[in-house]
Amino acid sequence: MLTFQDIFKSSFLENITSVSLVDMLLALALAFGLGMFIFLVYQKTYTGVMYSSSFGVTLVALTMITTLVILAVTSNIVLSLGMVGALSIVRFRTAIKEPLDIAFLFWSIAVGIVLAAGLIPLAVIGSVCIGVILLVFVNKKSHLDPYIMVIRCIDGEHAQAAQDFLEKQVQRCVLKSKTVQPGEVELNLEVRLKGEDTAFVNALGGMTGVESVVLVSYNGDYLG
């Protein structure tokens, strides 16, 4: 007669102990620590429109989940083949609004894989190097970013005078568009500032023939 013990007497129960409890806890603890490091770097380097704290928590969870999955895969060859088939049917339809967010997602996944493979120094040193590089290149001075300036003048002569004055006050000035209407000329220019001081905008707005001046930051996707 087939007993309850015979039903579960298989390699399944034996494979449970293939990854020790100490290894599991150590890997998950390291994954949590590095995931928090990735989360903090994400907070410091975020430059989007609206910060999402849930995405930061997702980075921590993704690191730990990836570590858990890879630990399971490395402990059983049969399980690894089944995992590939199971994950191949998963579809993610959440839109990634910021290109840099993709780098953080891959970073979290890579750290989880490397940790589960036992390459702890590679995961730690690699994460530190990536974090430093992101902090240096993303948190650059804001005045180096491009700005869009919209100048409205009463005629073309005053518009040219305003543009000449602006070119002397900024590091770079490129005319993007020019709109001419009866009694009004509108200039749209891309500028890069010399520093953080924007007092020249007030001087430009006070020039004769200038109706309004608008200076807005520009990242390629939105104005604000």
Secondary structure, 3 states (H helix, E strand, C coil): CCCHHHHCCCHHHHHHCCCCHHHHHHHHHHHHHHHHHHHHHHHHHCCCCCCCHHHHHHHHHHHHHHHHHHHHHHHCHHHHHHHHHHHCCCCCCCCCCCHHHHHHHHHHHHHHHHHHCCCHHHHHHHHHHHHHHHHHHHCCCHHHCCEEEEEEECCHHHHHHHHHHHHHHCCEEEEEEEEEECCEEEEEEEEECCCCCCHHHHHHHCCCCEEEEEEEEECCCCEC
